Amino acid sequence: MAPRRRRVVWAKSARQALDDVIGRIAEDSRDAARRVLSQALESASTLTSFAERGRGVPELGDPAIRELFVYSYRLLYEIRNGTVAVIGFVRGARDFDDWWQRSSLKTLLPPLTK
């Protein structure tokens, strides 16, 4: 059976985060910035057919919120009703905590436990 096709959309904040990361990388290496951007966009595009391939975000415990790794970055996304929404692009665990504190998702899920 063919995988279910889903629509992939980027939250404005996730797209801005990706743009910010690419800008910082480009200051040192335009080639590296192109590679990260290409990999991030390619990874997101694969979610149309294989949204469940990413792992659940361990800090959240919600199976609808998943992540793919793009080099040392986490492409965070949520699967809801036939749509995959890219909701964040953060660097590793340290930046995740920062992102989570600013995220409106934290009002919808139980508090993080450490």
Secondary structure, 3 states (H helix, E strand, C coil): CCCCCCEEEECHHHHHHHHHHHHHHHHHCHHHHHHHHHHHHHHHHHHHHHHHHCEECCCCCCCCEEEEEECCEEEEEEEECCEEEEEEEEEHHHHHHHHHHHCHHHHCCCCCCC
